[in-house]
Structures are given as structure tokens and as C-alpha cells.
Amino acid sequence: MSEHFKGRLIDPRAYELSDGTGWTFEVYIAEDEGADTIDTRLLLKEIFSSKEVALEAGFAVGKREVEKRIRSEDIQTVIDEATHLPSTHQHGLGHSTDDVGSGVGGEPNKVPGPENPEDRCHS
């Protein structure tokens, strides 16, 4: 008994305790990452009175975990966008102002550039 939730498959499994005192569960969350499927297994040590209650708790835990991951991905996207450095047209050819470093005493010190200004790969 599994359920799709926000692009992921939640598959809780209930197990009766060996001493017969109740039920516990584990939840598998499957998500597609390109050509791969990543399964995450969550185990909880709670004890429930019936199999149905354990399965309902498994779905609830699985949905919370999916929501938490989606929020984390959204936050990471915002961080990546906010910290992205803009590209520049200057390539450090030894004649631009961005090629000046700080020398001893804080005075400007030119960073050596390539001897051939056409050579952008070697310095």
C-alpha cells in the first residue's frame, strides 16, 4: 500500500512486534534523480495498537519528510541564486584594474599577466 505525494512514492510497512504487544513501521521514500531512483528508509521505534494506525503514522512521517526535503531544496535554490557571481568580460590580461592585488603595506601590486596577451590559458 503506497501513495504518490509531490512526485515521490511513500511506502510505509507495518510490522507486528514479536511479543505481540503492538505494531511498528518503517517508511520508504522513493524519488527519481534523473535515470536513478533514490530510496530512503526511515525507521521509528514507536509502538502502535494496530496495523492500520501504524500505516497511517507511516504515511504522516513520510509526508513530513517529503515536505522538509522540498523546503530544503527551495532554500538551496534561493541561496544558489543569491550567491551567484556575475560573469565578467575581463580575462586578466595584465592591463585591467582587476589585475591589481594588495602588496606589502596595502599598496597596489600588479599581478603578472602572460607575455602574450592573446594567450588566455597560461600566465
mmCIF file of the C-alpha atoms, coordinates in Angstrom:
data_MODEL
# 
_entry.id   MODEL 
# 
loop_
_atom_site.group_PDB 
_atom_site.id 
_atom_site.type_symbol 
_atom_site.label_atom_id 
_atom_site.label_alt_id 
_atom_site.label_comp_id 
_atom_site.label_asym_id 
_atom_site.label_entity_id 
_atom_site.label_seq_id 
_atom_site.pdbx_PDB_ins_code 
_atom_site.Cartn_x 
_atom_site.Cartn_y 
_atom_site.Cartn_z 
_atom_site.occupancy 
_atom_site.B_iso_or_equiv 
_atom_site.pdbx_formal_charge 
_atom_site.auth_seq_id 
_atom_site.auth_comp_id 
_atom_site.auth_asym_id 
_atom_site.auth_atom_id 
_atom_site.pdbx_PDB_model_num 
ATOM 1   C CA . MET A 1 1   ? 0.000  0.000   0.000   1.00 0.00 ? 1   MET A CA 1 
ATOM 2   C CA . SER A 1 2   ? 1.926  3.017   -1.270  1.00 0.00 ? 2   SER A CA 1 
ATOM 3   C CA . GLU A 1 3   ? 0.957  6.547   -2.207  1.00 0.00 ? 3   GLU A CA 1 
ATOM 4   C CA . HIS A 1 4   ? 2.363  9.196   -4.543  1.00 0.00 ? 4   HIS A CA 1 
ATOM 5   C CA . PHE A 1 5   ? 2.936  12.532  -2.837  1.00 0.00 ? 5   PHE A CA 1 
ATOM 6   C CA . LYS A 1 6   ? 4.509  15.551  -4.558  1.00 0.00 ? 6   LYS A CA 1 
ATOM 7   C CA . GLY A 1 7   ? 6.437  13.480  -7.067  1.00 0.00 ? 7   GLY A CA 1 
ATOM 8   C CA . ARG A 1 8   ? 7.681  10.903  -4.577  1.00 0.00 ? 8   ARG A CA 1 
ATOM 9   C CA . LEU A 1 9   ? 6.446  7.455   -3.689  1.00 0.00 ? 9   LEU A CA 1 
ATOM 10  C CA . ILE A 1 10  ? 5.761  6.858   0.014   1.00 0.00 ? 10  ILE A CA 1 
ATOM 11  C CA . ASP A 1 11  ? 5.634  3.205   1.003   1.00 0.00 ? 11  ASP A CA 1 
ATOM 12  C CA . PRO A 1 12  ? 5.025  2.536   4.726   1.00 0.00 ? 12  PRO A CA 1 
ATOM 13  C CA . ARG A 1 13  ? 5.293  -1.020  6.023   1.00 0.00 ? 13  ARG A CA 1 
ATOM 14  C CA . ALA A 1 14  ? 3.850  -2.140  9.340   1.00 0.00 ? 14  ALA A CA 1 
ATOM 15  C CA . TYR A 1 15  ? 5.321  -4.991  11.379  1.00 0.00 ? 15  TYR A CA 1 
ATOM 16  C CA . GLU A 1 16  ? 3.844  -6.750  14.369  1.00 0.00 ? 16  GLU A CA 1 
ATOM 17  C CA . LEU A 1 17  ? 6.227  -6.944  17.314  1.00 0.00 ? 17  LEU A CA 1 
ATOM 18  C CA . SER A 1 18  ? 7.436  -10.459 18.101  1.00 0.00 ? 18  SER A CA 1 
ATOM 19  C CA . ASP A 1 19  ? 5.962  -10.347 21.615  1.00 0.00 ? 19  ASP A CA 1 
ATOM 20  C CA . GLY A 1 20  ? 2.541  -9.344  20.224  1.00 0.00 ? 20  GLY A CA 1 
ATOM 21  C CA . THR A 1 21  ? 2.358  -6.086  22.204  1.00 0.00 ? 21  THR A CA 1 
ATOM 22  C CA . GLY A 1 22  ? 1.774  -3.833  19.193  1.00 0.00 ? 22  GLY A CA 1 
ATOM 23  C CA . TRP A 1 23  ? 2.913  -2.676  15.785  1.00 0.00 ? 23  TRP A CA 1 
ATOM 24  C CA . THR A 1 24  ? 5.789  -0.622  14.475  1.00 0.00 ? 24  THR A CA 1 
ATOM 25  C CA . PHE A 1 25  ? 6.595  0.666   10.998  1.00 0.00 ? 25  PHE A CA 1 
ATOM 26  C CA . GLU A 1 26  ? 9.243  1.720   8.530   1.00 0.00 ? 26  GLU A CA 1 
ATOM 27  C CA . VAL A 1 27  ? 8.762  4.067   5.604   1.00 0.00 ? 27  VAL A CA 1 
ATOM 28  C CA . TYR A 1 28  ? 10.462 4.002   2.219   1.00 0.00 ? 28  TYR A CA 1 
ATOM 29  C CA . ILE A 1 29  ? 10.505 7.199   0.181   1.00 0.00 ? 29  ILE A CA 1 
ATOM 30  C CA . ALA A 1 30  ? 11.442 6.791   -3.477  1.00 0.00 ? 30  ALA A CA 1 
ATOM 31  C CA . GLU A 1 31  ? 12.384 9.785   -5.606  1.00 0.00 ? 31  GLU A CA 1 
ATOM 32  C CA . ASP A 1 32  ? 13.651 9.941   -9.161  1.00 0.00 ? 32  ASP A CA 1 
ATOM 33  C CA . GLU A 1 33  ? 17.001 11.654  -9.709  1.00 0.00 ? 33  GLU A CA 1 
ATOM 34  C CA . GLY A 1 34  ? 17.423 11.582  -13.474 1.00 0.00 ? 34  GLY A CA 1 
ATOM 35  C CA . ALA A 1 35  ? 17.938 7.970   -14.522 1.00 0.00 ? 35  ALA A CA 1 
ATOM 36  C CA . ASP A 1 36  ? 18.354 6.790   -10.901 1.00 0.00 ? 36  ASP A CA 1 
ATOM 37  C CA . THR A 1 37  ? 15.794 6.165   -8.190  1.00 0.00 ? 37  THR A CA 1 
ATOM 38  C CA . ILE A 1 38  ? 16.892 7.001   -4.666  1.00 0.00 ? 38  ILE A CA 1 
ATOM 39  C CA . ASP A 1 39  ? 15.218 5.120   -1.820  1.00 0.00 ? 39  ASP A CA 1 
ATOM 40  C CA . THR A 1 40  ? 15.336 6.451   1.709   1.00 0.00 ? 40  THR A CA 1 
ATOM 41  C CA . ARG A 1 41  ? 14.371 4.224   4.626   1.00 0.00 ? 41  ARG A CA 1 
ATOM 42  C CA . LEU A 1 42  ? 13.034 5.744   7.842   1.00 0.00 ? 42  LEU A CA 1 
ATOM 43  C CA . LEU A 1 43  ? 12.602 3.658   10.992  1.00 0.00 ? 43  LEU A CA 1 
ATOM 44  C CA . LEU A 1 44  ? 10.700 4.750   14.053  1.00 0.00 ? 44  LEU A CA 1 
ATOM 45  C CA . LYS A 1 45  ? 10.621 2.961   17.363  1.00 0.00 ? 45  LYS A CA 1 
ATOM 46  C CA . GLU A 1 46  ? 7.111  3.982   18.300  1.00 0.00 ? 46  GLU A CA 1 
ATOM 47  C CA . ILE A 1 47  ? 4.617  1.236   19.112  1.00 0.00 ? 47  ILE A CA 1 
ATOM 48  C CA . PHE A 1 48  ? 1.041  1.377   17.804  1.00 0.00 ? 48  PHE A CA 1 
ATOM 49  C CA . SER A 1 49  ? -2.053 -0.546  18.775  1.00 0.00 ? 49  SER A CA 1 
ATOM 50  C CA . SER A 1 50  ? -2.987 -1.764  15.287  1.00 0.00 ? 50  SER A CA 1 
ATOM 51  C CA . LYS A 1 51  ? -1.572 -2.233  11.812  1.00 0.00 ? 51  LYS A CA 1 
ATOM 52  C CA . GLU A 1 52  ? -3.847 0.483   10.373  1.00 0.00 ? 52  GLU A CA 1 
ATOM 53  C CA . VAL A 1 53  ? -2.714 3.067   12.934  1.00 0.00 ? 53  VAL A CA 1 
ATOM 54  C CA . ALA A 1 54  ? 0.929  2.189   12.244  1.00 0.00 ? 54  ALA A CA 1 
ATOM 55  C CA . LEU A 1 55  ? 0.399  2.605   8.472   1.00 0.00 ? 55  LEU A CA 1 
ATOM 56  C CA . GLU A 1 56  ? -1.341 5.974   8.953   1.00 0.00 ? 56  GLU A CA 1 
ATOM 57  C CA . ALA A 1 57  ? 1.565  7.142   11.119  1.00 0.00 ? 57  ALA A CA 1 
ATOM 58  C CA . GLY A 1 58  ? 3.966  5.895   8.435   1.00 0.00 ? 58  GLY A CA 1 
ATOM 59  C CA . PHE A 1 59  ? 2.224  7.980   5.770   1.00 0.00 ? 59  PHE A CA 1 
ATOM 60  C CA . ALA A 1 60  ? 2.278  11.039  8.038   1.00 0.00 ? 60  ALA A CA 1 
ATOM 61  C CA . VAL A 1 61  ? 6.012  10.665  8.746   1.00 0.00 ? 61  VAL A CA 1 
ATOM 62  C CA . GLY A 1 62  ? 6.735  10.110  5.035   1.00 0.00 ? 62  GLY A CA 1 
ATOM 63  C CA . LYS A 1 63  ? 4.773  13.211  4.003   1.00 0.00 ? 63  LYS A CA 1 
ATOM 64  C CA . ARG A 1 64  ? 6.543  15.345  6.636   1.00 0.00 ? 64  ARG A CA 1 
ATOM 65  C CA . GLU A 1 65  ? 9.924  14.132  5.373   1.00 0.00 ? 65  GLU A CA 1 
ATOM 66  C CA . VAL A 1 66  ? 8.986  14.944  1.753   1.00 0.00 ? 66  VAL A CA 1 
ATOM 67  C CA . GLU A 1 67  ? 7.803  18.439  2.768   1.00 0.00 ? 67  GLU A CA 1 
ATOM 68  C CA . LYS A 1 68  ? 11.040 19.009  4.685   1.00 0.00 ? 68  LYS A CA 1 
ATOM 69  C CA . ARG A 1 69  ? 13.132 17.985  1.674   1.00 0.00 ? 69  ARG A CA 1 
ATOM 70  C CA . ILE A 1 70  ? 11.165 20.201  -0.706  1.00 0.00 ? 70  ILE A CA 1 
ATOM 71  C CA . ARG A 1 71  ? 11.677 23.196  1.607   1.00 0.00 ? 71  ARG A CA 1 
ATOM 72  C CA . SER A 1 72  ? 15.399 22.399  1.824   1.00 0.00 ? 72  SER A CA 1 
ATOM 73  C CA . GLU A 1 73  ? 15.667 22.242  -1.984  1.00 0.00 ? 73  GLU A CA 1 
ATOM 74  C CA . ASP A 1 74  ? 13.795 25.558  -2.322  1.00 0.00 ? 74  ASP A CA 1 
ATOM 75  C CA . ILE A 1 75  ? 16.067 27.216  0.224   1.00 0.00 ? 75  ILE A CA 1 
ATOM 76  C CA . GLN A 1 76  ? 19.173 25.857  -1.508  1.00 0.00 ? 76  GLN A CA 1 
ATOM 77  C CA . THR A 1 77  ? 17.903 27.221  -4.859  1.00 0.00 ? 77  THR A CA 1 
ATOM 78  C CA . VAL A 1 78  ? 17.469 30.695  -3.355  1.00 0.00 ? 78  VAL A CA 1 
ATOM 79  C CA . ILE A 1 79  ? 20.951 30.536  -1.809  1.00 0.00 ? 79  ILE A CA 1 
ATOM 80  C CA . ASP A 1 80  ? 22.489 29.444  -5.115  1.00 0.00 ? 80  ASP A CA 1 
ATOM 81  C CA . GLU A 1 81  ? 20.769 32.274  -6.994  1.00 0.00 ? 81  GLU A CA 1 
ATOM 82  C CA . ALA A 1 82  ? 21.660 34.903  -4.378  1.00 0.00 ? 82  ALA A CA 1 
ATOM 83  C CA . THR A 1 83  ? 25.335 33.950  -4.252  1.00 0.00 ? 83  THR A CA 1 
ATOM 84  C CA . HIS A 1 84  ? 25.887 33.517  -7.993  1.00 0.00 ? 84  HIS A CA 1 
ATOM 85  C CA . LEU A 1 85  ? 28.728 35.743  -9.144  1.00 0.00 ? 85  LEU A CA 1 
ATOM 86  C CA . PRO A 1 86  ? 28.123 37.610  -12.394 1.00 0.00 ? 86  PRO A CA 1 
ATOM 87  C CA . SER A 1 87  ? 30.379 36.768  -15.290 1.00 0.00 ? 87  SER A CA 1 
ATOM 88  C CA . THR A 1 88  ? 32.879 39.368  -16.434 1.00 0.00 ? 88  THR A CA 1 
ATOM 89  C CA . HIS A 1 89  ? 34.290 40.209  -19.821 1.00 0.00 ? 89  HIS A CA 1 
ATOM 90  C CA . GLN A 1 90  ? 37.793 40.801  -18.422 1.00 0.00 ? 90  GLN A CA 1 
ATOM 91  C CA . HIS A 1 91  ? 40.110 37.827  -18.627 1.00 0.00 ? 91  HIS A CA 1 
ATOM 92  C CA . GLY A 1 92  ? 43.060 39.016  -16.521 1.00 0.00 ? 92  GLY A CA 1 
ATOM 93  C CA . LEU A 1 93  ? 45.346 40.030  -19.354 1.00 0.00 ? 93  LEU A CA 1 
ATOM 94  C CA . GLY A 1 94  ? 47.585 42.179  -17.164 1.00 0.00 ? 94  GLY A CA 1 
ATOM 95  C CA . HIS A 1 95  ? 46.202 45.552  -18.237 1.00 0.00 ? 95  HIS A CA 1 
ATOM 96  C CA . SER A 1 96  ? 42.883 45.704  -16.396 1.00 0.00 ? 96  SER A CA 1 
ATOM 97  C CA . THR A 1 97  ? 42.195 47.184  -12.976 1.00 0.00 ? 97  THR A CA 1 
ATOM 98  C CA . ASP A 1 98  ? 41.033 43.810  -11.664 1.00 0.00 ? 98  ASP A CA 1 
ATOM 99  C CA . ASP A 1 99  ? 44.614 42.561  -12.052 1.00 0.00 ? 99  ASP A CA 1 
ATOM 100 C CA . VAL A 1 100 ? 45.864 44.672  -9.163  1.00 0.00 ? 100 VAL A CA 1 
ATOM 101 C CA . GLY A 1 101 ? 46.479 42.966  -5.860  1.00 0.00 ? 101 GLY A CA 1 
ATOM 102 C CA . SER A 1 102 ? 47.413 44.255  -2.426  1.00 0.00 ? 102 SER A CA 1 
ATOM 103 C CA . GLY A 1 103 ? 51.126 44.362  -1.767  1.00 0.00 ? 103 GLY A CA 1 
ATOM 104 C CA . VAL A 1 104 ? 53.062 44.842  1.438   1.00 0.00 ? 104 VAL A CA 1 
ATOM 105 C CA . GLY A 1 105 ? 51.637 47.770  3.387   1.00 0.00 ? 105 GLY A CA 1 
ATOM 106 C CA . GLY A 1 106 ? 48.401 47.706  1.382   1.00 0.00 ? 106 GLY A CA 1 
ATOM 107 C CA . GLU A 1 107 ? 49.878 49.379  -1.677  1.00 0.00 ? 107 GLU A CA 1 
ATOM 108 C CA . PRO A 1 108 ? 48.692 48.194  -5.096  1.00 0.00 ? 108 PRO A CA 1 
ATOM 109 C CA . ASN A 1 109 ? 50.780 45.478  -6.657  1.00 0.00 ? 109 ASN A CA 1 
ATOM 110 C CA . LYS A 1 110 ? 50.262 44.403  -10.261 1.00 0.00 ? 110 LYS A CA 1 
ATOM 111 C CA . VAL A 1 111 ? 49.617 40.709  -10.748 1.00 0.00 ? 111 VAL A CA 1 
ATOM 112 C CA . PRO A 1 112 ? 51.830 39.390  -13.547 1.00 0.00 ? 112 PRO A CA 1 
ATOM 113 C CA . GLY A 1 113 ? 49.997 38.566  -16.747 1.00 0.00 ? 113 GLY A CA 1 
ATOM 114 C CA . PRO A 1 114 ? 51.004 36.437  -19.713 1.00 0.00 ? 114 PRO A CA 1 
ATOM 115 C CA . GLU A 1 115 ? 53.730 37.721  -22.002 1.00 0.00 ? 115 GLU A CA 1 
ATOM 116 C CA . ASN A 1 116 ? 51.459 37.166  -24.974 1.00 0.00 ? 116 ASN A CA 1 
ATOM 117 C CA . PRO A 1 117 ? 48.107 38.982  -24.472 1.00 0.00 ? 117 PRO A CA 1 
ATOM 118 C CA . GLU A 1 118 ? 46.448 36.516  -26.855 1.00 0.00 ? 118 GLU A CA 1 
ATOM 119 C CA . ASP A 1 119 ? 47.335 33.617  -24.555 1.00 0.00 ? 119 ASP A CA 1 
ATOM 120 C CA . ARG A 1 120 ? 44.438 33.412  -22.069 1.00 0.00 ? 120 ARG A CA 1 
ATOM 121 C CA . CYS A 1 121 ? 45.358 29.968  -20.728 1.00 0.00 ? 121 CYS A CA 1 
ATOM 122 C CA . HIS A 1 122 ? 48.866 30.488  -19.367 1.00 0.00 ? 122 HIS A CA 1 
ATOM 123 C CA . SER A 1 123 ? 50.255 33.150  -17.104 1.00 0.00 ? 123 SER A CA 1 
# 
